[in-house]
Amino acid sequence: MGFAAVHSRAVWGLQSPRVTVEVHLANGLPSFGLVGLAETEVREARERVRSAILNSGLAFPSNQRITVNLAPADLPKESGRFDLPIAVGILAASGAVPIEALTGYEFAGELSLSGELRPVRGALAMAQALHQEGSTAALVLPAGSAQEAALVPGTRVYSVKQLQEVLQALAPTASTALTAQAWQPLQVQTDLPQESQVATGDLQDIKGHAGVKRALEVAAAGGHSLLLVGPPGAGKSMLAQRLAGLLPPLRLEHALQTAAIHSIYGPVGLAQWGQRPYRHPHHSASLAALVGGGAPPRPGEISLAHHGVLFLDELPEFSRAALEALREPLETGFINLARARHHVEYPAAFQLVAAMNPCPCGYLGMQKPSCRCSPVQVARYQGRISGPLWDRIDMQVSVNALSPEVLLHAPPGEPTSVVKARCMAAHERAWRRQGCRNKDLAQAQLQALLLSSEASRLLANAAEQRAWSARATHRVLRLAQTIADLAQAQEIGQMHMAEALQYRSFLA
């Protein structure tokens, strides 16, 4: 009889709880049992592990009763990540690998029938869990997953391609033992890029629209949500796509969190490291696609856009349920996916940029072509966006159609690099003052803002005349602070507040 325990990790949301793979070999009728609340893909590991061990030239205990337990038993296990720890546990229990050699390692990886290791999802989340727990254990991962796990500072990660490599490293007495130089922790360059590589175009490519470009600058500097309203072909989509290029570089903790979310869907390439996400789902996207879902629940577009931009073109064409689901994450920065058997929380601190037409035909307020919609149709179309959602959008800007003369002969505007420099300066000014973006200012921090008497009176009058909610009033105040930061002002003045009020004029 033989017993071995190998450590691994599951992935549950962004959490990666520790899993102990217990392997017991006993005399009796030959069998291979696997217990511990395993999903179908985990139970199928029995066939993959058997073939991988045999095709790697190793001995499989076919004449014994094999029992594998994945503990804790009440934690659901999914994917093929437990193939490698199960195989290592069987080899250790049968005496091919010394039990003491397993100390200080955690294993994860899917096995092919030939013994080759395939990448697994959530490798970065596993490394983050080790780092947060202060564990000194090293991760042994497939080559396709090891690089992303090595992005977490202070984590030891070993990259392997074949099951045989693991055996050779853990049992150095074998004739084919690896040299000491071959079994070394993976070293990955973790420096964050200073320039965004998101292919969203340059601001100078867009003629005219000086006021809308200013709105993009304010939105980027403070992290504010933005809605562009205008006729078809006015340039709404092109303008919205330029926002991602204006955002400041990610901080290390934010880059790791963003990469961890994307790793749940698959390996994160080093080319994506440190880049702000830019997501633009089609308006036919379902509720589950937008907010997340499934069994177990996986992140949706709003979480994949965490610390980045979520662009929703043709906003009223999205389903009502999908739009209403945006309300809580816009306010809290999190999405709670509660199901009968599952409850997962994902971060969703995205920056919303949306575009829409003012009416079904798109030409409301224009003379050529003229609008063909009745007042009832216009009201019904705009009513697809509920009042609470309107209230949560910081900036609502009209985009007018350009004349042919401006479109053909207007000189190029400021390039993205120049505008981004101003945004970064305002962003850093806010972080030095309060430790967060202006969009994330808490109630107590709002009370501490320096406001001139003229600005305060202007805000109070506008809020009273337009019957604004407390939320809308506070969002205007945050906007005004961003505008003041762009002007490098010590306090919010009357001009800063007046500009902020203009961004709440549509359907106010």
Secondary structure per residue as TSV (DSSP state, phi and psi in degrees):
chain	resnum	aa	ss	phi	psi
A	1	M	-	360.0	147.7
A	2	G	E	-143.2	149.4
A	3	F	E	-138.8	140.4
A	4	A	E	-148.1	147.5
A	5	A	E	-124.2	125.8
A	6	V	E	-121.7	138.3
A	7	H	E	-96.9	141.1
A	8	S	E	-146.5	-168.6
A	9	R	E	-145.1	141.4
A	10	A	-	-91.8	171.3
A	11	V	-	-125.3	120.0
A	12	W	B	-132.2	101.1
A	13	G	T	66.6	-129.2
A	14	L	T	-96.2	1.9
A	15	Q	B	-89.1	151.5
A	16	S	-	-134.8	79.2
A	17	P	-	-68.3	151.0
A	18	R	E	-74.4	138.5
A	19	V	E	-124.2	131.8
A	20	T	E	-101.6	119.8
A	21	V	E	-94.1	106.6
A	22	E	E	-98.7	128.1
A	23	V	E	-120.3	128.1
A	24	H	E	-126.8	125.7
A	25	L	E	-107.1	128.6
A	26	A	E	-139.9	159.1
A	27	N	S	-73.1	150.1
A	28	G	S	144.7	-169.7
A	29	L	S	-62.9	132.6
A	30	P	-	-58.8	128.9
A	31	S	E	-160.1	166.0
A	32	F	E	-139.6	96.4
A	33	G	E	-103.2	142.8
A	34	L	E	-132.3	121.8
A	35	V	E	-127.2	165.8
A	36	G	S	117.6	40.2
A	37	L	S	55.0	53.4
A	38	A	B	-93.9	136.8
A	39	E	-	-74.4	174.7
A	40	T	H	-57.8	-44.4
A	41	E	H	-66.0	-25.4
A	42	V	H	-76.5	-41.3
A	43	R	H	-64.2	-30.3
A	44	E	T	-69.4	-9.1
A	45	A	H	-60.9	-24.0
A	46	R	H	-56.5	-45.1
A	47	E	H	-73.8	-38.8
A	48	R	H	-65.6	-43.3
A	49	V	H	-65.6	-44.7
A	50	R	H	-58.3	-49.6
A	51	S	H	-67.0	-39.5
A	52	A	H	-63.9	-41.7
A	53	I	H	-65.6	-45.6
A	54	L	H	-65.9	-42.2
A	55	N	H	-75.8	-9.2
A	56	S	T	-91.0	4.2
A	57	G	T	78.7	23.1
A	58	L	-	-110.2	163.2
A	59	A	-	-89.4	128.5
A	60	F	-	-105.3	130.5
A	61	P	-	-73.6	71.5
A	62	S	T	-70.3	-21.2
A	63	N	T	-94.2	15.3
A	64	Q	S	-125.4	164.1
A	65	R	E	-89.0	115.2
A	66	I	E	-105.1	124.8
A	67	T	E	-122.3	124.6
A	68	V	E	-116.8	125.9
A	69	N	E	-118.3	129.1
A	70	L	E	-102.7	105.1
A	71	A	E	-106.2	143.4
A	72	P	S	-75.3	150.3
A	73	A	T	-72.0	-22.4
A	74	D	T	-91.8	2.9
A	75	L	S	-97.2	119.5
A	76	P	-	-62.4	138.6
A	77	K	B	-119.5	132.3
A	78	E	-	-138.8	168.0
A	79	S	S	75.2	177.1
A	80	G	S	-94.3	18.3
A	81	R	T	-66.4	-18.3
A	82	F	T	-91.1	1.6
A	83	D	H	-58.7	-51.3
A	84	L	H	-63.2	-49.8
A	85	P	H	-62.2	-33.1
A	86	I	H	-65.3	-45.0
A	87	A	H	-63.0	-44.1
A	88	V	H	-63.8	-38.9
A	89	G	H	-64.2	-40.6
A	90	I	H	-65.1	-42.7
A	91	L	H	-65.1	-37.0
A	92	A	H	-71.0	-41.6
A	93	A	H	-66.3	-29.5
A	94	S	T	-87.1	-2.0
A	95	G	T	94.0	0.0
A	96	A	S	-74.4	-23.6
A	97	V	S	-127.7	130.6
A	98	P	-	-61.4	136.3
A	99	I	G	-59.5	-40.8
A	100	E	G	-66.9	-20.6
A	101	A	G	-70.5	-16.8
A	102	L	G	-80.8	-13.1
A	103	T	T	-65.6	132.1
A	104	G	T	88.4	10.0
A	105	Y	E	-127.4	148.4
A	106	E	E	-128.0	137.4
A	107	F	E	-118.3	146.9
A	108	A	-	-159.7	139.8
A	109	G	-	164.2	144.2
A	110	E	E	-92.1	136.1
A	111	L	E	-100.1	138.0
A	112	S	-	-86.6	170.9
A	113	L	T	-66.8	-21.0
A	114	S	T	-86.8	-5.7
A	115	G	S	96.6	0.3
A	116	E	B	-76.7	145.1
A	117	L	E	-95.5	134.2
A	118	R	E	-108.8	152.3
A	119	P	-	-61.8	156.2
A	120	V	-	-124.7	157.6
A	121	R	T	-80.8	150.8
A	122	G	T	79.0	19.7
A	123	A	H	-62.3	-38.1
A	124	L	H	-67.0	-37.9
A	125	A	H	-63.2	-36.4
A	126	M	H	-64.2	-44.4
A	127	A	H	-65.5	-38.8
A	128	Q	H	-64.2	-39.1
A	129	A	H	-62.2	-43.0
A	130	L	H	-59.6	-44.9
A	131	H	H	-63.8	-43.7
A	132	Q	H	-66.9	-34.3
A	133	E	H	-78.0	-11.6
A	134	G	T	72.7	22.2
A	135	S	-	-75.1	145.5
A	136	T	-	-97.4	3.9
A	137	A	-	-66.9	152.5
A	138	A	E	-103.1	145.5
A	139	L	E	-93.9	133.1
A	140	V	E	-111.0	113.2
A	141	L	E	-133.0	158.9
A	142	P	E	-60.2	154.7
A	143	A	H	-58.0	-33.7
A	144	G	H	-73.2	-12.8
A	145	S	H	-115.3	-17.5
A	146	A	H	-66.9	-36.0
A	147	Q	H	-62.2	-42.9
A	148	E	H	-69.3	-36.3
A	149	A	H	-64.7	-33.8
A	150	A	T	-71.6	-7.7
A	151	L	T	-69.2	-22.6
A	152	V	S	-75.1	121.5
A	153	P	T	-60.7	138.9
A	154	G	T	80.7	5.7
A	155	T	-	-99.6	131.1
A	156	R	-	-89.9	123.7
A	157	V	E	-130.4	130.0
A	158	Y	E	-108.5	132.0
A	159	S	E	-102.1	125.7
A	160	V	E	-131.1	151.5
A	161	K	S	-111.1	-26.6
A	162	Q	B	-131.7	150.4
A	163	L	H	-58.8	-36.7
A	164	Q	H	-62.1	-32.0
A	165	E	H	-62.5	-39.8
A	166	V	H	-63.9	-45.2
A	167	L	H	-61.7	-43.5
A	168	Q	H	-63.8	-34.9
A	169	A	H	-76.5	-35.9
A	170	L	H	-83.8	-21.8
A	171	A	-	-122.3	75.7
A	172	P	T	-67.7	-7.0
A	173	T	T	-77.8	-12.4
A	174	A	S	-62.7	152.6
A	175	S	T	-65.8	-23.7
A	176	T	T	-103.9	27.9
A	177	A	-	-59.0	142.9
A	178	L	-	-72.7	152.2
A	179	T	-	-72.7	162.3
A	180	A	T	-62.9	-31.1
A	181	Q	T	-70.3	-26.8
A	182	A	T	-76.5	-27.0
A	183	W	S	-102.8	75.1
A	184	Q	-	-125.7	145.0
A	185	P	-	-57.8	144.8
A	186	L	-	-71.4	136.1
A	187	Q	-	-110.2	121.6
A	188	V	-	-126.3	136.9
A	189	Q	-	-72.8	116.5
A	190	T	-	-104.4	8.3
A	191	D	-	-61.9	134.8
A	192	L	-	-79.1	139.8
A	193	P	-	-67.6	144.2
A	194	Q	S	-89.4	-15.0
A	195	E	S	-121.9	139.1
A	196	S	-	-71.7	138.5
A	197	Q	-	-106.9	11.6
A	198	V	-	-70.1	123.0
A	199	A	-	-80.1	79.0
A	200	T	-	-114.8	5.5
A	201	G	-	86.3	174.9
A	202	D	-	-112.5	146.7
A	203	L	G	-62.9	-32.5
A	204	Q	G	-69.3	-11.0
A	205	D	G	-73.9	-14.9
A	206	I	S	-99.4	122.5
A	207	K	-	-81.0	143.3
A	208	G	S	64.6	-150.2
A	209	H	-	56.1	42.0
A	210	A	H	-60.5	-41.1
A	211	G	H	-65.7	-39.3
A	212	V	H	-69.7	-37.6
A	213	K	H	-62.8	-38.0
A	214	R	H	-62.8	-41.2
A	215	A	H	-61.7	-39.9
A	216	L	H	-61.7	-40.4
A	217	E	H	-62.5	-45.2
A	218	V	H	-63.5	-43.8
A	219	A	H	-61.8	-42.2
A	220	A	H	-69.0	-38.1
A	221	A	H	-67.6	-34.2
A	222	G	H	-111.0	-4.2
A	223	G	T	76.6	25.4
A	224	H	-	-83.4	149.3
A	225	S	-	-77.2	151.8
A	226	L	E	-142.2	136.4
A	227	L	E	-122.2	127.7
A	228	L	E	-107.2	125.4
A	229	V	E	-120.9	124.2
A	230	G	-	-175.4	171.9
A	231	P	-	-70.3	165.2
A	232	P	T	-61.5	139.8
A	233	G	T	79.7	6.2
A	234	A	S	-77.8	-15.2
A	235	G	S	108.0	17.3
A	236	K	H	-61.5	-48.7
A	237	S	H	-64.7	-42.2
A	238	M	H	-62.5	-41.7
A	239	L	H	-65.6	-45.0
A	240	A	H	-61.9	-37.8
A	241	Q	H	-66.3	-22.2
A	242	R	T	-78.4	-12.7
A	243	L	G	-63.4	-41.1
A	244	A	G	-57.7	-34.4
A	245	G	G	-72.8	-12.1
A	246	L	G	-93.5	-12.4
A	247	L	S	-73.9	145.4
A	248	P	-	-69.2	160.7
A	249	P	-	-60.3	152.4
A	250	L	-	-70.7	145.6
A	251	R	-	-78.3	157.6
A	252	L	H	-57.4	-46.3
A	253	E	H	-64.8	-34.5
A	254	H	H	-72.1	-38.1
A	255	A	H	-64.0	-40.5
A	256	L	H	-66.2	-41.7
A	257	Q	H	-65.7	-41.9
A	258	T	H	-63.5	-46.1
A	259	A	H	-63.8	-34.8
A	260	A	H	-63.9	-38.4
A	261	I	H	-64.4	-44.9
A	262	H	H	-68.7	-28.3
A	263	S	H	-68.3	-19.1
A	264	I	T	-65.4	-27.7
A	265	Y	T	-90.5	-19.0
A	266	G	S	163.1	173.2
A	267	P	-	-57.4	141.2
A	268	V	-	-96.9	118.0
A	269	G	-	-73.0	152.0
A	270	L	G	-64.2	-23.6
A	271	A	G	-66.2	-26.0
A	272	Q	G	-87.7	-9.1
A	273	W	T	-65.1	129.0
A	274	G	T	78.3	4.2
A	275	Q	-	-91.6	136.8
A	276	R	-	-68.3	130.3
A	277	P	-	-65.5	148.1
A	278	Y	E	-133.7	108.6
A	279	R	E	-115.0	136.6
A	280	H	-	-140.0	74.7
A	281	P	-	-66.1	150.7
A	282	H	-	-69.7	154.7
A	283	H	T	-68.3	-10.7
A	284	S	T	-84.8	2.0
A	285	A	-	-59.4	138.8
A	286	S	-	-79.3	171.9
A	287	L	H	-59.9	-45.5
A	288	A	H	-64.7	-36.8
A	289	A	H	-66.3	-32.3
A	290	L	H	-82.4	-45.9
A	291	V	H	-102.8	-16.5
A	292	G	E	110.6	161.7
A	293	G	E	167.4	-168.3
A	294	G	T	103.2	-175.9
A	295	A	T	-137.7	105.7
A	296	P	T	-72.3	158.0
A	297	P	T	-62.7	133.1
A	298	R	E	-111.3	158.9
A	299	P	E	-67.7	149.0
A	300	G	-	-100.6	-167.1
A	301	E	H	-62.0	-34.6
A	302	I	H	-68.5	-31.6
A	303	S	H	-80.5	-35.8
A	304	L	H	-65.4	-20.1
A	305	A	T	-93.4	12.3
A	306	H	T	-57.2	127.9
A	307	H	T	63.1	23.2
A	308	G	S	-140.3	-153.0
A	309	V	E	-114.4	132.7
A	310	L	E	-111.2	111.7
A	311	F	E	-102.8	118.2
A	312	L	E	-112.7	101.0
A	313	D	S	-84.3	148.6
A	314	E	S	54.5	58.0
A	315	L	G	-53.8	-45.1
A	316	P	G	-66.4	-15.4
A	317	E	G	-80.0	-13.2
A	318	F	S	-69.2	152.8
A	319	S	-	-63.8	151.2
A	320	R	H	-61.3	-40.0
A	321	A	H	-64.1	-39.8
A	322	A	H	-65.4	-41.9
A	323	L	H	-66.8	-42.4
A	324	E	H	-66.8	-26.9
A	325	A	T	-69.2	-14.6
A	326	L	T	-77.2	-15.6
A	327	R	H	-61.6	-51.8
A	328	E	H	-67.0	-48.4
A	329	P	H	-60.7	-33.4
A	330	L	H	-62.3	-30.7
A	331	E	H	-87.9	-41.7
A	332	T	H	-102.7	-25.9
A	333	G	S	83.1	11.3
A	334	F	E	-137.2	157.5
A	335	I	E	-130.6	125.8
A	336	N	E	-100.8	116.7
A	337	L	E	-99.7	101.4
A	338	A	E	-105.2	120.6
A	339	R	-	-125.4	175.5
A	340	A	S	-60.4	-41.3
A	341	R	S	-110.8	-4.7
A	342	H	-	-136.9	147.8
A	343	H	E	-144.5	115.1
A	344	V	E	-132.7	140.1
A	345	E	E	-115.0	128.2
A	346	Y	E	-118.2	143.0
A	347	P	E	-70.4	146.4
A	348	A	-	-149.4	52.4
A	349	A	-	-86.9	67.0
A	350	F	-	-93.5	160.3
A	351	Q	E	-103.6	114.0
A	352	L	E	-81.8	129.3
A	353	V	E	-128.5	121.9
A	354	A	E	-127.8	157.4
A	355	A	E	-137.0	145.7
A	356	M	E	-156.9	159.6
A	357	N	-	-85.6	155.7
A	358	P	S	-75.4	-15.3
A	359	C	S	-156.2	172.6
A	360	P	S	-57.0	-42.7
A	361	C	S	-80.4	-22.9
A	362	G	S	95.5	-3.8
A	363	Y	-	-113.6	27.7
A	364	L	T	-60.8	129.5
A	365	G	T	85.4	-2.2
A	366	M	-	-99.3	151.9
A	367	Q	T	-91.9	-39.6
A	368	K	T	-134.1	118.2
A	369	P	T	-70.6	153.8
A	370	S	T	-83.9	155.8
A	371	C	-	-73.2	135.9
A	372	R	-	-103.9	4.9
A	373	C	-	-91.6	143.5
A	374	S	-	-80.1	159.8
A	375	P	H	-55.8	-34.3
A	376	V	H	-65.7	-43.2
A	377	Q	H	-63.9	-40.9
A	378	V	H	-63.2	-46.1
A	379	A	H	-63.7	-40.1
A	380	R	H	-66.3	-40.1
A	381	Y	H	-65.7	-49.3
A	382	Q	H	-68.6	-25.6
A	383	G	T	-72.8	-8.8
A	384	R	T	-65.1	-19.6
A	385	I	S	-102.6	114.5
A	386	S	-	-69.5	160.9
A	387	G	H	-58.6	-45.7
A	388	P	H	-58.5	-33.6
A	389	L	H	-73.5	-42.1
A	390	W	H	-53.5	-42.8
A	391	D	H	-62.6	-28.4
A	392	R	H	-90.0	-4.9
A	393	I	-	-91.6	116.0
A	394	D	S	-64.3	-45.0
A	395	M	E	-124.9	129.7
A	396	Q	E	-125.7	106.7
A	397	V	E	-120.4	135.3
A	398	S	E	-85.0	136.9
A	399	V	-	-116.0	110.5
A	400	N	-	-88.4	152.2
A	401	A	-	-69.1	143.1
A	402	L	-	-88.5	146.6
A	403	S	-	-73.6	155.2
A	404	P	H	-57.8	-34.5
A	405	E	H	-63.7	-45.8
A	406	V	H	-65.9	-42.3
A	407	L	H	-63.0	-35.4
A	408	L	H	-93.7	-31.1
A	409	H	H	-119.5	-6.2
A	410	A	-	-65.4	139.0
A	411	P	-	-70.7	157.7
A	412	P	-	-61.8	145.3
A	413	G	-	-86.9	-163.8
A	414	E	-	-66.9	139.2
A	415	P	-	-72.2	162.5
A	416	T	H	-58.3	-38.1
A	417	S	H	-60.9	-38.6
A	418	V	H	-69.3	-46.0
A	419	V	H	-65.7	-38.7
A	420	K	H	-62.6	-36.0
A	421	A	H	-61.4	-41.1
A	422	R	H	-67.0	-40.3
A	423	C	H	-61.9	-42.5
A	424	M	H	-65.8	-38.2
A	425	A	H	-63.6	-43.6
A	426	A	H	-67.0	-38.6
A	427	H	H	-60.9	-47.4
A	428	E	H	-66.7	-34.5
A	429	R	H	-61.7	-42.8
A	430	A	H	-66.3	-41.4
A	431	W	H	-65.8	-38.4
A	432	R	H	-66.2	-34.0
A	433	R	H	-79.3	-42.4
A	434	Q	H	-132.8	-6.3
A	435	G	S	78.0	18.0
A	436	C	S	-161.7	172.4
A	437	R	-	-71.2	158.4
A	438	N	G	-63.4	-30.8
A	439	K	G	-61.9	-28.1
A	440	D	G	-97.6	12.3
A	441	L	-	-61.1	130.3
A	442	A	-	-82.0	172.0
A	443	Q	H	-59.4	-45.8
A	444	A	H	-63.1	-36.4
A	445	Q	H	-70.2	-33.0
A	446	L	H	-63.3	-37.3
A	447	Q	H	-66.3	-23.9
A	448	A	T	-89.0	-4.0
A	449	L	S	-67.5	143.7
A	450	L	-	-84.9	118.0
A	451	L	B	-128.2	126.6
A	452	S	-	-69.3	158.8
A	453	S	H	-64.1	-36.6
A	454	E	H	-65.9	-42.1
A	455	A	H	-65.2	-41.1
A	456	S	H	-63.3	-42.2
A	457	R	H	-67.7	-38.9
A	458	L	H	-63.9	-43.1
A	459	L	H	-65.2	-43.1
A	460	A	H	-62.9	-42.0
A	461	N	H	-65.4	-42.6
A	462	A	H	-65.8	-42.2
A	463	A	H	-63.6	-36.6
A	464	E	H	-72.9	-44.5
A	465	Q	H	-65.4	-38.1
A	466	R	T	-96.1	2.4
A	467	A	T	54.6	47.1
A	468	W	-	-71.3	150.0
A	469	S	-	-76.2	168.9
A	470	A	H	-61.9	-36.3
A	471	R	H	-61.7	-47.1
A	472	A	H	-63.1	-40.2
A	473	T	H	-62.8	-44.8
A	474	H	H	-65.8	-35.6
A	475	R	H	-66.9	-37.3
A	476	V	H	-64.5	-38.7
A	477	L	H	-63.9	-40.3
A	478	R	H	-65.1	-40.2
A	479	L	H	-60.2	-45.9
A	480	A	H	-60.9	-36.7
A	481	Q	H	-66.1	-38.4
A	482	T	H	-63.8	-42.4
A	483	I	H	-63.7	-39.3
A	484	A	H	-64.8	-38.6
A	485	D	H	-65.2	-38.4
A	486	L	H	-64.0	-32.4
A	487	A	T	-87.0	0.1
A	488	Q	T	57.7	35.5
A	489	A	-	-89.4	150.4
A	490	Q	S	-79.8	-24.4
A	491	E	S	-140.6	164.1
A	492	I	B	-79.8	116.7
A	493	G	-	-97.2	-179.9
A	494	Q	H	-63.0	-41.8
A	495	M	H	-66.0	-37.5
A	496	H	H	-64.6	-42.3
A	497	M	H	-68.7	-38.4
A	498	A	H	-62.3	-41.5
A	499	E	H	-65.4	-40.8
A	500	A	H	-61.6	-38.2
A	501	L	H	-65.9	-32.2
A	502	Q	H	-63.6	-29.2
A	503	Y	T	-78.8	-1.4
A	504	R	T	-115.1	22.1
A	505	S	-	-82.9	-27.9
A	506	F	T	-73.8	122.0
A	507	L	T	56.1	32.0
A	508	A	-	-70.0	360.0
